[in-house]
Amino acid sequence: MSDQAEQYQRFKSWQCRLRKMSMRELNGLPTEGMTAGVYSVKGGDEQSRMSFMILKEDMSSHIAEFRHIVKKSKDPSDWMKNGLKILAEWYYHDHKIFSDDLTALFSMDSALADAMKEAGKVRLNFKQDSMQFEFDFEVSALDEGDEAFQATYWHNHLFNASLPGKVQVLKLSPSLDTPTEG
């Protein structure tokens, strides 16, 4: 395993710890480390910050569960309560069953999403307290029928009752074969 790949596994483990803590202690509110600074792969200043998701390799049962929670009640507080219960208890317990890909949900008119798609590759910087990670990612848009799109949409809907019906979801695939420059 390359140094970059080993570092990425540490990053995924850290993300699981942050997300468990968020679900158990902060009612799902994201911490600083659950967002990423967006940079050009050529370097320069941070362009923006964005939230992102880590997804399990197999999300099919979780998609159905998240969708069921949203559709069974008209009360968004029930969605959050039931979503938090699932996510706090067992969802983030083993980083090894998570995909290397990240996803991020954006509005249809997001300038950041458009810029990321146009660039095709971005550098993301993740930090909280004394921990910091930085990796380059290939960027691609997901189709609405894609499992990762559906998982991202329904997970976000648990915590955002005003989520519009039409959104775009980007897949961020880490480039672990080459070290980041800059």
C-alpha positions in Angstrom: 0.0 0.0 0.0 1.4 3.4 -0.9 2.0 6.1 1.7 -0.9 8.1 0.2 -3.2 5.1 0.4 -2.2 4.5 4.0 -2.7 8.1 4.9 -6.2 8.0 3.2 -7.1 5.0 5.4 -6.2 7.1 8.5 -8.3 9.9 7.1 -11.3 7.6 6.7 -10.9 6.3 10.3 -10.7 9.9 11.5 -13.8 10.8 9.6 -15.7 7.9 11.2 -14.6 9.1 14.7 -15.7 12.7 13.9 -19.0 11.6 12.6 -19.7 9.3 15.5 -19.0 12.1 17.9 -21.2 14.5 15.9 -24.1 12.1 15.9 -23.8 11.2 19.6 -22.8 14.5 21.1 -23.8 17.3 18.7 -27.2 16.2 17.3 -25.5 15.6 13.9 -24.1 19.1 13.5 -21.0 18.9 11.4 -17.7 19.7 13.0 -14.9 21.6 11.2 -13.3 18.4 10.1 -16.4 17.2 8.4 -16.0 20.1 5.9 -13.3 20.6 3.4 -11.4 23.5 2.0 -11.5 23.5 -1.8 -8.3 24.4 -3.6 -7.0 24.2 -7.2 -4.6 21.3 -7.7 -2.2 23.9 -8.9 -2.2 25.6 -5.5 -3.3 29.0 -4.3 -5.8 30.1 -1.8 -8.8 28.3 -0.5 -11.7 28.9 -2.9 -14.5 27.8 -0.7 -15.5 25.3 2.0 -18.0 22.4 1.5 -19.6 19.6 3.4 -19.2 16.1 2.1 -20.2 12.6 2.9 -18.4 9.3 3.3 -20.5 6.3 2.1 -20.3 2.6 2.8 -19.3 0.4 -0.1 -22.9 -1.1 -0.1 -25.5 1.5 0.6 -28.7 -0.2 -0.8 -30.2 -1.1 2.6 -29.3 2.3 4.1 -30.9 4.1 1.2 -34.2 2.3 1.8 -33.9 2.9 5.5 -33.2 6.6 5.1 -36.0 7.0 2.6 -38.5 5.1 4.8 -37.7 7.4 7.8 -38.4 10.5 5.7 -41.6 9.2 4.1 -43.2 7.6 7.2 -43.5 10.9 9.0 -44.4 14.5 8.1 -42.4 15.7 11.1 -38.8 16.6 10.3 -37.9 16.3 13.9 -38.8 12.6 13.7 -36.5 12.3 10.6 -33.6 13.7 12.5 -34.2 11.7 15.7 -34.5 8.4 13.9 -31.6 9.2 11.6 -29.4 10.1 14.5 -30.3 6.9 16.3 -29.1 4.8 13.3 -26.1 6.9 12.6 -25.0 7.2 16.2 -25.4 3.5 17.1 -23.6 1.6 14.4 -23.2 3.3 11.1 -19.7 4.7 11.5 -18.2 1.8 13.6 -15.7 0.4 10.9 -13.9 2.7 8.5 -12.8 -0.3 6.4 -16.3 -0.8 5.0 -16.5 2.7 3.6 -15.8 3.6 0.0 -12.7 5.7 -0.8 -15.0 8.0 -2.8 -16.7 11.0 -1.1 -19.9 12.7 -2.3 -21.2 16.3 -1.9 -24.7 17.6 -2.5 -25.2 21.0 -4.2 -28.1 23.1 -5.4 -28.6 23.0 -9.2 -27.2 26.5 -9.5 -24.1 26.1 -7.4 -21.2 28.0 -8.8 -18.8 25.9 -6.7 -20.1 22.6 -8.1 -19.9 24.0 -11.6 -16.3 25.1 -11.1 -15.3 21.8 -9.6 -16.9 19.9 -12.5 -15.2 22.2 -15.0 -11.8 21.7 -13.4 -12.3 17.9 -13.2 -9.9 17.7 -10.3 -9.6 19.5 -7.0 -7.5 19.5 -3.9 -9.4 19.2 -0.6 -7.9 20.1 2.8 -9.5 18.6 5.9 -8.6 19.9 9.4 -9.7 20.0 12.9 -7.7 20.8 16.0 -4.2 19.2 15.4 -5.3 16.8 12.6 -5.0 17.8 9.0 -5.2 15.8 5.7 -4.9 16.9 2.1 -5.7 14.9 -1.1 -6.4 15.5 -4.7 -9.7 14.2 -6.1 -11.2 13.6 -9.5 -14.6 15.2 -9.8 -17.6 13.8 -11.6 -21.3 14.4 -11.5 -23.6 11.5 -10.5 -26.8 10.5 -12.2 -29.9 10.7 -10.1 -30.3 6.9 -10.3 -26.8 6.2 -9.0 -26.7 4.5 -5.6 -24.3 7.1 -4.2 -26.5 9.9 -5.4 -29.6 8.4 -3.7 -27.6 7.7 -0.5 -26.3 11.3 -0.4 -29.8 12.7 -1.1 -31.7 10.7 1.5 -29.0 11.1 4.2 -29.0 14.9 3.7 -32.8 14.9 3.7 -32.8 13.5 7.2 -31.2 16.7 8.5 -32.6 19.2 6.0 -36.4 19.3 5.7 -36.1 22.1 3.1 -33.9 20.1 0.7 -35.1 20.8 -2.8 -36.3 17.9 -5.0 -33.7 18.7 -7.6 -30.1 18.8 -6.6 -26.7 17.7 -8.0 -24.4 15.3 -6.3 -20.7 15.2 -7.1 -18.5 12.1 -6.6 -14.9 12.9 -5.4 -12.5 10.0 -6.1 -9.1 10.3 -4.4 -6.0 10.3 -6.6 -3.9 8.1 -4.3 -1.2 7.1 -6.8 0.5 10.5 -7.0 1.5 12.8 -4.1 -0.1 16.2 -3.8 2.0 19.1 -5.0 2.0 22.7 -4.1 
